[in-house]
Amino acid sequence: RKLPHLESLCLRRCEMNDGMLRWWGEVFLAHVCPKLKSLDLRENRIRREGVSAFLHPLAPQTLPQLRWLRFEGQEGLEGEEQRRDFASSVTALRGAAHQEGKLLKWTGEVEENSESGGSGQQGPGQQGGEEESDDSSEESESEGEDSSSEGGSSDDSEKAGDALA
């Protein structure tokens, strides 16, 4: 089964934890998303183990267009050292995924329309943008529920969080 029109999914501020992120990895394996370019997981409760559990079940063809996977601002990471360690771990996991042929377009670069500065929590190679602009023309659907956004607002995150329940 495929979700052929899903291009962007915002799960920002959805109180996602490692177990939930693992579940999303399994969902993406079962429901291939050939057009998904952006997955926003900022400001949740995700740790290195969760990122690893998310990447593990993916197959090379699962998310072939994914370029932006955002992890900045995870709750519970206190201080610059913990944030740097997390970002470094994500970078290493991205490299391992690439060696397995997974998420080859995920570079760790911030989207061109993102602002830099902000949260201090950086994903691999990212500058920790607080807000990002999404084109209103992007389509988004998840298990029949629309979690697309015009501005990546927390309302959209709540919709996506409801889909988890």
Disulfide bonds with the S-S distance in Angstrom:
none
